[in-house]
Amino acid sequence: MSTVEFNQMLVSNAEFLKPFAATLTRDTEAAKDLFQETLYRALANKEKYNVGTNIKAWLYTIMRNIFINNYRRRSKQNVVFDNTPNDFLLNLNQASVTNEAISKINMKEVHEAIFNLPEIFKNPFLLYYDGFKYHEIADMLSEPLGTIKSRIHFARKLLKAHIERF
């Protein structure tokens, strides 16, 4: 079958696909996209069409497979549509000022809590807080690695308990 004959047969049978696309998608724009994609795939794969077979069934199969593949792809993406109005843009020119006083008070309390720790926990914790690794702290303090990890863990636990009271 020549390309011209195939194209004529495709065009003469293409109109039957539009209602099927609308039924599948239930959206006019998506149906138009599906219709176009089906015709494109049919033209791209014209060598796979067996002469003498039902071209309508072949086109319906292509359309159905495209729809199913797109549906599966979308379901894996877990797309969530946000239909809420974007009112936050209305007052875009108004700058908000952060209150640094509260964060400074909180950090002051944290530092006080750190310096109120027992010396056995405070020294390893401060070194860890300054960015040293566990094995570096163990070498500096001449203590076993497990002991350093344990002391830092207990220092965190004590700090958490002290800070949660506020």
N, CA and C of each residue as an Amber inpcrd file, in Angstrom:
protein
   498
   0.8490000  -1.1590000   0.0000000   0.0000000   0.0000000   0.0000000
   0.9040000   1.2340000   0.0000000   0.5940000   2.1860000  -0.8340000
   1.4040000   3.3900000  -0.9360000   1.0560000   4.3500000   0.1970000
   1.9190000   5.3060000   0.3760000   1.7170000   6.3040000   1.4250000
   0.4810000   7.1440000   1.1600000   0.2360000   7.4890000  -0.0890000
  -0.9250000   8.3080000  -0.4520000  -2.2150000   7.5490000  -0.1580000
  -2.2700000   6.2640000  -0.5160000  -3.4630000   5.4500000  -0.2410000
  -3.7060000   5.3260000   1.2600000  -2.6180000   5.1110000   2.0120000
  -2.7540000   4.9830000   3.4650000  -3.2670000   6.2860000   4.0710000
  -2.7030000   7.4080000   3.6290000  -3.1300000   8.7110000   4.1530000
  -4.5950000   8.9800000   3.8410000  -5.0530000   8.6330000   2.6390000
  -6.4580000   8.8330000   2.2830000  -7.3620000   7.9670000   3.1540000
  -6.9700000   6.7170000   3.3570000  -7.7600000   5.8110000   4.1830000
  -7.7910000   6.3180000   5.6410000  -6.6710000   6.8380000   6.1090000
  -6.5940000   7.3630000   7.4690000  -7.4970000   8.5870000   7.6300000
  -7.4740000   9.5070000   6.6970000  -8.2820000  10.7160000   6.7720000
  -9.7670000  10.3850000   6.6920000 -10.1230000   9.4260000   5.8380000
 -11.5400000   9.0740000   5.7000000 -12.0930000   8.3800000   6.9400000
 -11.2510000   7.7590000   7.7360000 -11.7010000   7.0540000   8.9420000
 -11.3780000   7.8020000  10.2370000 -10.7740000   8.9650000  10.1410000
 -10.3470000   9.6890000  11.3330000 -11.5130000  10.2920000  12.1070000
 -12.5680000  10.6990000  11.4360000 -13.6900000  11.3600000  12.1090000
 -14.3810000  10.4530000  13.1190000 -14.2850000   9.1450000  12.9510000
 -14.9050000   8.2120000  13.8940000 -14.1710000   8.1990000  15.2420000
 -12.9420000   8.7160000  15.2530000 -12.1500000   8.6990000  16.4800000
 -12.5240000   9.8110000  17.4530000 -13.0380000  10.9240000  16.9380000
 -13.3120000  12.0780000  17.7980000 -14.3170000  11.7710000  18.9080000
 -15.4550000  11.1390000  18.6170000 -16.3780000  10.8140000  19.7210000
 -15.7810000   9.8290000  20.7280000 -14.9630000   8.8990000  20.2250000
 -14.3260000   7.9300000  21.1080000 -13.3300000   8.6360000  22.0330000
 -12.5970000   9.5950000  21.5090000 -11.6460000  10.3580000  22.3250000
 -12.3800000  11.1700000  23.3830000 -13.5090000  11.7610000  23.0030000
 -14.2960000  12.5380000  23.9650000 -14.8500000  11.6390000  25.0640000
 -15.2490000  10.4320000  24.7110000 -15.7700000   9.4850000  25.6910000
 -14.6780000   9.0770000  26.6830000 -13.4850000   8.8320000  26.1660000
 -12.3910000   8.4060000  27.0380000 -11.9470000   9.5100000  27.9920000
 -11.7650000  10.6980000  27.4660000 -11.1650000  11.7670000  28.2700000
 -12.1730000  12.5890000  29.0530000 -13.3790000  12.7350000  28.5240000
 -14.4250000  13.5810000  29.1250000 -13.9650000  15.0360000  29.2530000
 -13.1120000  15.4330000  28.3220000 -12.5900000  16.8000000  28.2990000
 -12.2730000  17.1260000  26.8390000 -12.8010000  18.2470000  26.3490000
 -12.6540000  18.5440000  24.9220000 -11.1980000  18.7820000  24.5320000
 -10.4490000  19.5030000  25.3440000  -9.0480000  19.7810000  25.0090000
  -8.2100000  18.5080000  25.0660000  -8.4320000  17.7000000  26.0730000
  -7.6980000  16.4350000  26.1820000  -8.0860000  15.4960000  25.0440000
  -9.3560000  15.5530000  24.6160000  -9.8050000  14.7130000  23.4990000
  -9.1180000  15.1370000  22.2090000  -8.9520000  16.4350000  22.0060000
  -8.2480000  16.9160000  20.8120000  -6.7890000  16.4550000  20.8240000
  -6.1490000  16.5320000  21.9850000  -4.7660000  16.0870000  22.1020000
  -4.6440000  14.5880000  21.8280000  -5.5770000  13.8210000  22.3780000
  -5.5700000  12.3770000  22.1700000  -5.7990000  12.0410000  20.6960000
  -6.6990000  12.7520000  20.0550000  -6.9830000  12.5460000  18.6290000
  -5.7280000  12.8230000  17.8020000  -5.0570000  13.9340000  18.0790000
  -3.8370000  14.2740000  17.3430000  -2.7410000  13.2510000  17.5690000
  -2.5700000  12.8450000  18.8120000  -1.5410000  11.8610000  19.1370000
  -1.8140000  10.5300000  18.4260000  -3.0850000  10.1590000  18.3300000
  -3.4530000   8.9150000  17.6540000  -3.1130000   8.9820000  16.1730000
  -3.4650000  10.0780000  15.5280000  -3.1470000  10.2200000  14.0980000
  -1.6370000  10.2570000  13.8720000  -0.9310000  10.9170000  14.7500000
   0.5270000  10.9650000  14.6310000   1.1290000   9.5590000  14.7460000
   0.6790000   8.8060000  15.7460000   1.2090000   7.4450000  15.9280000
   0.8330000   6.5360000  14.7560000  -0.3800000   6.7440000  14.2270000
  -0.7920000   5.9300000  13.0750000   0.1080000   6.2290000  11.8810000
   0.4070000   7.4930000  11.6450000   1.2970000   7.8520000  10.5340000
   2.7210000   7.3620000  10.7810000   3.1760000   7.4680000  12.0040000
   4.5350000   7.0360000  12.3260000   4.6940000   5.5200000  12.2280000
   3.5890000   4.7900000  12.4220000   3.6550000   3.3200000  12.4120000
   2.8560000   2.7160000  11.2650000   2.7990000   3.4150000  10.1310000
   1.9920000   2.9200000   9.0120000   2.5090000   1.5990000   8.4690000
   3.7910000   1.3180000   8.6480000   4.3280000   0.0410000   8.1730000
   3.8170000  -1.1330000   8.9990000   3.2930000  -0.8780000  10.1800000
   2.7630000  -1.9490000  11.0290000   1.3070000  -2.2920000  10.7040000
   0.6770000  -1.4580000   9.8860000  -0.7030000  -1.7330000   9.4970000
  -0.7110000  -2.8350000   8.4450000  -1.5310000  -3.8580000   8.6830000
  -1.6680000  -4.9640000   7.7220000  -2.7690000  -4.6150000   6.7270000
  -2.4180000  -4.6010000   5.4710000  -3.3680000  -4.2470000   4.4210000
  -4.5110000  -5.2590000   4.4250000  -5.7220000  -4.7540000   4.3510000
  -6.8910000  -5.6120000   4.3180000  -7.5520000  -5.7810000   5.6720000
  -6.8850000  -5.3680000   6.7460000  -7.5050000  -5.4600000   8.0650000
  -8.3340000  -4.2060000   8.3220000  -9.1250000  -4.2540000   9.3660000
 -10.0220000  -3.1630000   9.7120000  -9.2100000  -1.9850000  10.2700000
  -9.1390000  -0.8940000   9.5160000  -8.3370000   0.2470000   9.9480000
  -8.9740000   0.9640000  11.1360000 -10.3150000   0.9510000  11.2150000
 -10.9780000   1.5910000  12.3530000 -10.5840000   0.9050000  13.6540000
 -10.5880000  -0.4150000  13.6440000 -10.2080000  -1.1610000  14.8450000
  -8.7490000  -0.8870000  15.2060000  -7.9000000  -0.7710000  14.1880000
  -6.4850000  -0.4860000  14.4180000  -6.3170000   0.8990000  15.0550000
  -7.0480000   1.8800000  14.5510000  -6.9790000   3.2420000  15.0970000
  -7.5640000   3.3120000  16.5060000  -8.6890000   2.6220000  16.7420000
  -9.2820000   2.5840000  18.0740000  -8.2980000   1.9720000  19.0870000
  -7.5990000   0.9320000  18.6640000  -6.6350000   0.2790000  19.5400000
  -5.4810000   1.2180000  19.8770000  -4.9980000   1.9340000  18.8760000
  -3.9220000   2.9040000  19.1220000  -4.3830000   3.9610000  20.1180000
  -5.5960000   4.4960000  19.8950000  -6.1050000   5.5520000  20.7760000
  -6.2820000   5.0320000  22.2040000  -6.8530000   3.8580000  22.3360000
  -7.0740000   3.2920000  23.6630000  -5.7450000   3.0660000  24.3870000
  -4.7430000   2.5670000  23.6850000  -3.4390000   2.3220000  24.3000000
  -2.7580000   3.6220000  24.7280000  -2.8800000   4.6520000  23.9010000
  -2.3080000   5.9560000  24.2660000  -2.9940000   6.4840000  25.5260000
  -4.3340000   6.3830000  25.5500000  -5.0790000   6.8650000  26.7120000
  -4.6690000   6.1190000  27.9730000  -4.5540000   4.8070000  27.9040000
  -4.1810000   3.9930000  29.0660000  -2.7770000   4.3360000  29.5280000
  -1.8460000   4.4710000  28.6010000  -0.4680000   4.8120000  28.9760000
  -0.3940000   6.1850000  29.6490000  -1.1130000   7.1510000  29.0990000
  -1.1270000   8.4870000  29.7070000  -1.7640000   8.4560000  31.0930000
  -2.8310000   7.6790000  31.2380000  -3.5050000   7.5630000  32.5300000
  -2.5630000   6.9570000  33.5730000  -1.8520000   5.9120000  33.1880000
  -0.9170000   5.2700000  34.1140000   0.2180000   6.2140000  34.4820000
   0.7080000   6.9580000  33.5050000   1.7820000   7.9070000  33.7570000
   1.3300000   8.9860000  34.7490000   0.1070000   9.4940000  34.5560000
  -0.4110000  10.5230000  35.4590000  -0.6570000   9.9700000  36.8570000
  -1.1250000   8.7380000  36.9540000  -1.4090000   8.1770000  38.2790000
  -0.1200000   7.9520000  39.0690000   0.9840000   7.6990000  38.3800000
   2.2560000   7.5310000  39.0730000   2.8350000   8.8530000  39.5350000
   2.4530000   9.9350000  38.8870000   2.9810000  11.2430000  39.2490000
   2.3290000  11.8080000  40.4970000   1.1580000  11.3320000  40.8720000
   0.4280000  11.8190000  42.0440000   0.2910000  13.3360000  42.0210000
  -0.2400000  13.8550000  40.9530000  -0.4110000  15.2930000  40.7930000
  -1.5910000  15.7510000  41.6330000  -1.3770000  16.8150000  42.3920000
  -2.4220000  17.3980000  43.2050000  -2.6850000  18.7980000  42.6770000
  -3.9250000  19.0850000  42.3570000  -4.2770000  20.3920000  41.8380000
  -4.7070000  21.2880000  42.9890000  -4.1750000  22.4830000  42.9980000
  -4.5020000  23.4650000  44.0180000  -5.4620000  24.4740000  43.4110000
  -6.7300000  24.3860000  43.7820000  -7.7350000  25.2860000  43.2320000
  -8.0180000  26.4700000  44.1370000  -7.1880000  26.6520000  45.1610000
  -7.3990000  27.7750000  46.0640000  -6.9240000  29.0570000  45.3930000
  -7.5670000  30.1560000  45.7100000  -7.1260000  31.4250000  45.0950000
  -5.7690000  31.8440000  45.6500000  -5.0080000  32.4850000  44.8270000
  -3.6710000  32.9140000  45.2290000  -3.7280000  34.3350000  45.7830000
  -4.4040000  34.5090000  46.9030000  -4.5910000  35.8240000  47.4940000
  -3.3230000  36.3730000  48.1310000  -2.3460000  35.5060000  48.3780000
  -1.1500000  35.9850000  49.0440000  -0.3730000  36.9760000  48.1790000
  -0.6490000  37.0490000  46.9040000   0.0370000  37.9850000  46.0310000
  -0.5300000  39.3990000  46.1220000  -1.6780000  39.5700000  46.7540000
  -2.3000000  40.8780000  46.8270000  -1.4590000  41.8710000  47.6140000
  -0.8750000  41.4490000  48.7020000  -0.1000000  42.3410000  49.5580000
   1.3930000  42.0760000  49.3990000   1.8240000  41.8760000  48.1990000
   3.2050000  41.5090000  47.9270000   4.1690000  42.6360000  48.2780000
   3.7670000  43.8850000  48.1390000   4.6660000  45.0050000  48.3800000
   4.8730000  45.3050000  49.8490000   4.0410000  44.7590000  50.7080000
   4.2020000  44.9860000  52.1320000   5.2560000  44.0350000  52.6790000
   6.3060000  44.5950000  53.2130000   7.3870000  43.7710000  53.7410000
   7.0850000  43.3890000  55.1820000   7.3550000  42.1620000  55.5290000
   7.1640000  41.7380000  56.9110000   8.4920000  41.8460000  57.6370000
   8.4290000  42.2310000  58.8690000   9.6230000  42.4100000  59.6840000
   9.6850000  41.2480000  60.6640000  10.8300000  40.5790000  60.6840000
  10.9750000  39.4700000  61.6170000  11.3550000  39.9960000  62.9850000
  10.8590000  39.3370000  63.9960000  11.1500000  39.7180000  65.3670000
  12.3410000  38.9040000  65.8380000  13.5070000  39.5260000  65.8230000
  14.7290000  38.8300000  66.2000000  14.8750000  38.7010000  67.7060000
  14.1210000  39.4650000  68.4580000  14.2400000  39.4350000  69.9110000
  13.8710000  38.0740000  70.4690000  12.7900000  37.4850000  69.9260000
  12.3510000  36.1730000  70.4330000  13.3980000  35.1120000  70.1380000
  13.9420000  35.1190000  68.9250000  14.9430000  34.1090000  68.5920000
  16.2170000  34.3120000  69.4100000  16.5690000  35.5660000  69.7050000
  17.7570000  35.8040000  70.5350000  17.5330000  35.3330000  71.9660000
  16.3180000  35.5420000  72.4720000  15.9980000  35.0580000  73.8250000
  16.0680000  33.5360000  73.8550000  15.5150000  32.8900000  72.8350000
  15.5530000  31.4220000  72.7820000  16.9880000  30.9140000  72.7100000
  17.8370000  31.5530000  71.9010000  19.2280000  31.1150000  71.8010000
  19.9720000  31.3600000  73.1180000  19.6150000  32.4480000  73.7990000
  20.2400000  32.7260000  75.0920000  19.8990000  31.6070000  76.0830000
  18.6410000  31.1670000  76.0650000  18.2270000  30.0690000  76.9470000
  18.9460000  28.7700000  76.5960000  19.1350000  28.5280000  75.3240000
  19.8370000  27.3090000  74.8930000  21.2880000  27.3610000  75.3640000
  21.9490000  28.5060000  75.1950000  23.3420000  28.6310000  75.6290000
  23.4670000  28.4860000  77.1450000  22.5240000  29.0520000  77.8760000
  22.5360000  28.8890000  79.3340000  22.3750000  27.4220000  79.7080000
  21.4740000  26.7430000  79.0120000  21.2500000  25.3210000  79.3000000
  22.5050000  24.5130000  78.9930000  23.2160000  24.8650000  77.9120000
  24.4490000  24.1450000  77.5750000  25.4940000  24.3650000  78.6700000
  25.6630000  25.6010000  79.1220000  26.6970000  25.8790000  80.1270000
  26.3080000  25.4110000  81.5230000  25.0540000  25.0380000  81.7350000
  24.6360000  24.4540000  83.0090000  24.7580000  22.9340000  83.0240000
  25.1860000  22.3500000  81.9150000  25.3980000  20.8950000  81.8690000
  26.5740000  20.5220000  82.7640000  26.5690000  19.3020000  83.2950000
  27.7470000  18.8420000  84.0380000  28.9770000  18.8090000  83.1140000
  30.1510000  19.0670000  83.6580000  31.3890000  19.1660000  82.8650000
  31.6400000  17.9130000  82.0210000  31.2810000  16.7720000  82.5560000
  31.5370000  15.5160000  81.8460000  30.7690000  15.4490000  80.5200000
  29.6160000  16.0980000  80.4700000  28.8090000  16.1220000  79.2460000
  29.0560000  17.3870000  78.4220000  29.3530000  18.4940000  79.1150000
  29.4690000  19.7830000  78.4380000  30.6630000  19.8160000  77.4780000
  31.8230000  19.3530000  77.8980000  33.0210000  19.4340000  77.0550000
  32.8620000  18.6720000  75.7400000  32.4610000  17.3840000  75.7550000
  32.2900000  16.6950000  74.4730000  31.1920000  17.3270000  73.6070000
  30.1090000  17.7940000  74.2710000  29.0080000  18.3750000  73.5040000
  29.4360000  19.6720000  72.8270000  30.1800000  20.5330000  73.5240000
  30.6320000  21.7890000  72.9270000  31.5890000  21.5410000  71.7550000
  32.4400000  20.5350000  71.8890000  33.3360000  20.2040000  70.7730000
  32.5280000  19.6960000  69.5730000  31.5290000  18.8740000  69.8650000
  30.6710000  18.3740000  68.7920000  29.8830000  19.5200000  68.1610000
  29.4070000  20.4350000  68.9890000  28.6500000  21.6050000  68.5280000
  29.5300000  22.5050000  67.6550000  30.8170000  22.5350000  67.9380000
  31.7490000  23.3360000  67.1460000  32.1220000  22.6710000  65.8240000
  31.6720000  21.4360000  65.6100000  31.8740000  20.8030000  64.3160000
  32.8720000  19.6680000  64.2860000  33.4110000  19.2990000  65.4160000
  34.3490000  18.1960000  65.4290000  33.6140000  16.8640000  65.3020000
  34.2930000  15.8890000  64.7140000  33.7450000  14.5400000  64.5610000
  33.9530000  13.7680000  65.8610000  33.1740000  12.6920000  66.0090000
  33.2580000  11.8910000  67.2340000  34.6870000  11.3980000  67.4890000
  35.3230000  10.8660000  66.4580000  36.6590000  10.2960000  66.6620000
  37.6880000  11.3910000  66.9670000  37.4980000  12.6040000  66.4560000
  38.3980000  13.7070000  66.7840000  38.2370000  14.1160000  68.2440000
  37.0010000  14.1450000  68.7130000  36.7370000  14.4910000  70.1120000
  37.3290000  13.4340000  71.0330000  37.1840000  12.1700000  70.6330000
  37.7350000  11.0790000  71.4470000  39.2490000  11.1990000  71.5400000
  39.9160000  11.5720000  70.4470000  41.3720000  11.7530000  70.4820000
  41.7690000  12.9410000  71.3500000  41.0120000  14.0550000  71.2480000
  41.3360000  15.2570000  72.0250000  41.1890000  15.0250000  73.5230000
  40.1310000  14.3210000  73.8950000  39.8520000  14.1080000  75.3170000
  40.4330000  12.8020000  75.8540000  41.1060000  12.0510000  74.9900000
  41.7080000  10.7600000  75.3690000  40.6900000   9.8360000  76.0170000
  39.5510000   9.7330000  75.3880000  38.4740000   8.8650000  75.8580000
  38.1040000   7.8960000  74.7350000  37.5070000   6.7430000  75.0880000
  37.0460000   5.8200000  74.0450000  35.9090000   6.4530000  73.2230000
  35.7930000   6.0430000  71.9700000  34.7950000   6.5960000  71.0520000
  33.3790000   6.3720000  71.5810000  33.0890000   5.1960000  72.0890000
  31.7620000   4.8880000  72.6210000  31.3850000   5.7870000  73.7870000
  32.3620000   6.1110000  74.6190000  32.1160000   6.9930000  75.7640000
  31.7400000   8.3850000  75.2810000  32.4380000   8.8750000  74.2670000
  32.1550000  10.2070000  73.7260000  30.7540000  10.2360000  73.1240000
  30.4130000   9.2310000  72.3510000  29.0720000   9.1730000  71.7540000
  28.0050000   9.1520000  72.8390000  28.2430000   8.3830000  73.8750000
  27.2880000   8.2700000  74.9780000  27.1210000   9.6100000  75.6890000
  28.2270000  10.2980000  75.9480000  28.1520000  11.5730000  76.6660000
  27.4240000  12.6380000  75.8310000  27.6920000  12.6590000  74.5490000
  27.0010000  13.6250000  73.6760000  25.5130000  13.3020000  73.6150000
  25.1980000  12.0170000  73.5750000  23.7930000  11.6050000  73.5630000
  23.0820000  12.0600000  74.8400000  23.7100000  11.8280000  75.9830000
  23.0900000  12.2220000  77.2470000  23.0150000  13.7400000  77.3790000
  23.9900000  14.4540000  76.8250000  23.9380000  15.9260000  76.8510000
  22.7400000  16.4110000  76.0480000  22.5140000  15.8340000  74.8940000
  21.3390000  16.1930000  74.0910000  20.0500000  15.9190000  74.8620000
  20.0280000  14.7670000  75.5120000  18.8380000  14.3670000  76.2620000
  18.5590000  15.3440000  77.4070000  19.5930000  15.7360000  78.1080000
  19.4340000  16.6960000  79.2110000  18.9900000  18.0570000  78.6810000
  19.5720000  18.4920000  77.5760000  19.1790000  19.7740000  76.9820000
  17.7260000  19.7560000  76.5460000  17.3290000  18.6670000  75.9280000
  15.9540000  18.5490000  75.4780000  14.9780000  18.6110000  76.6550000
  15.3120000  17.9130000  77.7220000  14.4470000  17.9180000  78.9020000
  14.3950000  19.3170000  79.5330000  15.5230000  20.0170000  79.5590000
  15.5560000  21.3600000  80.1490000  14.7880000  22.3560000  79.3030000
  14.9420000  22.2880000  77.9980000  14.3040000  23.2510000  77.1060000
  12.8060000  22.9870000  76.9910000  12.3600000  21.7510000  77.0890000
  10.9270000  21.4320000  76.9910000  10.1390000  21.9800000  78.1620000
  10.8010000  22.2550000  79.2800000  10.1000000  22.8090000  80.4390000
   9.6030000  24.2080000  80.1790000  10.2250000  24.9210000  79.2780000
   9.8310000  26.3050000  79.0030000   8.7320000  26.2920000  78.0510000
